[in-house]
């Protein structure tokens, strides 16, 4: 697995900790699990996406495929693809 994806996953996990005010949600979520199925509310997803823009220095395109927003793993893959 590329180092960029590993680093992005870790940073996304840290951002989720900030969004939730602690590690309780993040500790129980595997990287490949759907964030929606794990219980992430849509408002928290929006907060995460905004935090990711700030942390990674990009803006989300309007045509981002929904599967890119599905899990920590897919979000990290999207970030890595933007950096390549």
Backbone as CSV, one residue per row, in Angstrom:
resi,resn,N_x,N_y,N_z,CA_x,CA_y,CA_z,C_x,C_y,C_z
1,UNK,0.849,-1.185,0.000,0.000,0.000,0.000,0.890,1.243,0.000
2,UNK,0.599,2.182,-0.884,1.427,3.396,-0.944,1.429,4.155,0.382
3,UNK,2.578,4.723,0.683,2.755,5.491,1.912,1.772,6.657,1.994
4,UNK,1.425,7.251,0.853,0.490,8.375,0.821,-0.872,7.961,1.361
5,UNK,-1.326,6.768,1.002,-2.624,6.283,1.475,-2.580,6.033,2.978
6,UNK,-1.504,5.430,3.450,-1.362,5.140,4.879,-1.389,6.438,5.689
7,UNK,-0.640,7.424,5.240,-0.605,8.718,5.945,-1.959,9.409,5.887
8,UNK,-2.612,9.361,4.741,-3.930,9.996,4.594,-4.942,9.322,5.516
9,UNK,-4.915,7.986,5.586,-5.836,7.279,6.481,-5.647,7.708,7.921
10,UNK,-4.395,7.805,8.352,-4.124,8.211,9.724,-4.613,9.635,9.979
11,UNK,-4.386,10.511,9.033,-4.817,11.899,9.212,-6.344,12.001,9.217
12,UNK,-7.013,11.211,8.390,-8.479,11.204,8.379,-9.007,10.709,9.718
13,UNK,-8.378,9.690,10.269,-8.771,9.203,11.594,-8.610,10.307,12.646
14,UNK,-7.514,11.052,12.564,-7.295,12.161,13.505,-8.360,13.236,13.335
15,UNK,-8.738,13.513,12.095,-9.789,14.501,11.848,-11.126,14.027,12.407
16,UNK,-11.404,12.740,12.269,-12.637,12.192,12.841,-12.652,12.319,14.363
17,UNK,-11.507,12.123,14.984,-11.415,12.308,16.437,-11.770,13.753,16.781
18,UNK,-11.269,14.703,16.000,-11.594,16.112,16.234,-13.082,16.392,16.027
19,UNK,-13.653,15.811,14.978,-15.078,16.020,14.672,-15.950,15.499,15.811
20,UNK,-15.573,14.351,16.377,-16.368,13.736,17.436,-15.927,14.142,18.840
21,UNK,-14.846,14.911,18.959,-14.395,15.349,20.265,-13.772,14.236,21.092
22,UNK,-13.317,13.193,20.441,-12.674,12.085,21.139,-12.608,10.856,20.262
23,UNK,-11.860,9.850,20.700,-11.616,8.671,19.869,-12.696,7.591,19.916
24,UNK,-13.769,7.781,20.675,-14.732,6.700,20.876,-15.320,6.164,19.570
25,UNK,-15.703,7.018,18.633,-16.258,6.559,17.360,-15.175,5.910,16.505
26,UNK,-14.056,6.580,16.372,-12.995,6.154,15.456,-12.389,4.819,15.861
27,UNK,-12.228,4.598,17.143,-11.608,3.361,17.613,-12.387,2.120,17.195
28,UNK,-13.688,2.251,17.000,-14.504,1.098,16.655,-14.773,0.927,15.174
29,UNK,-14.161,1.752,14.325,-14.460,1.718,12.892,-13.249,1.223,12.105
30,UNK,-13.449,0.135,11.382,-12.409,-0.384,10.498,-12.330,0.509,9.263
31,UNK,-11.159,0.602,8.668,-10.937,1.495,7.526,-11.868,1.240,6.349
32,UNK,-12.273,0.002,6.126,-13.079,-0.335,4.952,-14.585,-0.290,5.204
33,UNK,-14.991,-0.068,6.437,-16.417,-0.060,6.787,-17.063,1.247,6.335
34,UNK,-18.269,1.138,5.839,-19.028,2.323,5.453,-19.221,3.228,6.675
35,UNK,-18.860,4.477,6.518,-19.015,5.420,7.633,-20.486,5.604,7.988
36,UNK,-21.351,5.580,6.995,-22.784,5.703,7.252,-23.273,4.514,8.081
37,UNK,-22.877,3.310,7.672,-23.288,2.115,8.410,-22.692,2.089,9.815
38,UNK,-21.533,2.722,9.987,-20.903,2.782,11.306,-21.585,3.794,12.215
39,UNK,-22.479,4.607,11.632,-23.234,5.558,12.444,-22.812,7.004,12.314
40,UNK,-22.009,7.323,11.311,-21.584,8.712,11.115,-22.765,9.532,10.584
41,UNK,-23.229,10.528,11.329,-24.324,11.365,10.841,-23.873,12.217,9.651
42,UNK,-24.812,12.613,8.816,-24.464,13.399,7.629,-23.807,14.724,8.004
43,UNK,-24.205,15.318,9.121,-23.584,16.573,9.541,-22.113,16.366,9.904
44,UNK,-21.813,15.221,10.492,-20.417,14.913,10.827,-19.609,14.637,9.564
45,UNK,-20.233,14.003,8.562,-19.535,13.774,7.301,-19.186,15.105,6.645
46,UNK,-20.115,16.029,6.645,-19.843,17.356,6.072,-18.698,18.025,6.826
47,UNK,-18.724,17.949,8.155,-17.643,18.541,8.955,-16.311,17.881,8.625
48,UNK,-16.320,16.555,8.435,-15.101,15.834,8.072,-14.595,16.285,6.705
49,UNK,-15.476,16.404,5.737,-15.071,16.809,4.389,-14.471,18.216,4.382
50,UNK,-15.049,19.122,5.157,-14.493,20.478,5.266,-13.127,20.431,5.947
51,UNK,-13.017,19.645,7.004,-11.732,19.508,7.706,-10.673,18.910,6.779
52,UNK,-11.088,17.973,5.923,-10.151,17.368,4.975,-9.668,18.400,3.958
53,UNK,-10.553,19.275,3.508,-10.128,20.336,2.582,-9.027,21.177,3.206
54,UNK,-9.227,21.546,4.458,-8.223,22.362,5.155,-6.928,21.593,5.379
55,UNK,-7.045,20.347,5.829,-5.864,19.556,6.174,-5.043,19.151,4.960
56,UNK,-5.718,18.826,3.866,-5.009,18.316,2.691,-4.840,19.358,1.593
57,UNK,-5.438,20.540,1.750,-5.242,21.625,0.798,-5.890,21.421,-0.557
58,UNK,-7.118,20.951,-0.571,-7.852,20.818,-1.828,-9.317,21.142,-1.582
59,UNK,-10.078,21.281,-2.659,-11.521,21.459,-2.563,-12.198,20.287,-3.258
60,UNK,-13.265,19.801,-2.648,-14.014,18.698,-3.236,-14.682,19.166,-4.516
61,UNK,-14.594,18.352,-5.562,-15.300,18.619,-6.806,-16.764,18.232,-6.637
62,UNK,-17.629,18.900,-7.396,-19.053,18.574,-7.350,-19.344,17.180,-7.884
63,UNK,-18.453,16.664,-8.720,-18.710,15.371,-9.353,-17.918,14.214,-8.721
64,UNK,-17.565,14.350,-7.457,-16.872,13.256,-6.766,-17.833,12.071,-6.668
65,UNK,-17.384,10.905,-7.093,-18.273,9.738,-7.008,-18.608,9.418,-5.549
66,UNK,-19.847,9.068,-5.272,-20.256,8.779,-3.888,-19.417,7.700,-3.216
67,UNK,-18.909,6.742,-3.997,-18.109,5.673,-3.392,-16.788,6.201,-2.822
68,UNK,-16.326,7.362,-3.272,-15.101,7.957,-2.724,-15.326,8.459,-1.301
69,UNK,-16.597,8.673,-0.931,-16.930,9.208,0.386,-17.405,8.121,1.348
70,UNK,-17.304,6.885,0.949,-17.897,5.770,1.683,-17.190,5.428,2.992
71,UNK,-15.877,5.351,2.982,-15.134,4.840,4.139,-13.832,5.621,4.326
72,UNK,-13.167,5.352,5.412,-11.858,5.961,5.650,-10.905,5.541,4.530
73,UNK,-10.971,4.277,4.152,-10.108,3.751,3.095,-10.369,4.453,1.755
74,UNK,-11.635,4.630,1.388,-11.940,5.272,0.104,-11.593,6.754,0.129
75,UNK,-11.790,7.410,1.257,-11.403,8.820,1.380,-9.889,8.970,1.232
76,UNK,-9.143,8.085,1.879,-7.682,8.134,1.785,-7.218,7.861,0.363
77,UNK,-7.856,6.935,-0.308,-7.522,6.657,-1.695,-7.777,7.855,-2.592
78,UNK,-8.850,8.574,-2.331,-9.161,9.777,-3.109,-8.085,10.848,-2.882
79,UNK,-7.712,11.051,-1.642,-6.671,12.026,-1.332,-5.357,11.645,-2.016
80,UNK,-4.994,10.379,-1.938,-3.751,9.914,-2.569,-3.802,10.120,-4.084
81,UNK,-4.948,9.873,-4.704,-5.085,10.061,-6.148,-4.925,11.526,-6.537
82,UNK,-5.389,12.419,-5.684,-5.245,13.852,-5.945,-3.785,14.293,-5.864
83,UNK,-3.023,13.611,-5.030,-1.617,13.995,-4.832,-0.674,13.384,-5.851
84,UNK,-1.126,12.359,-6.562,-0.279,11.695,-7.559,-0.252,12.467,-8.867
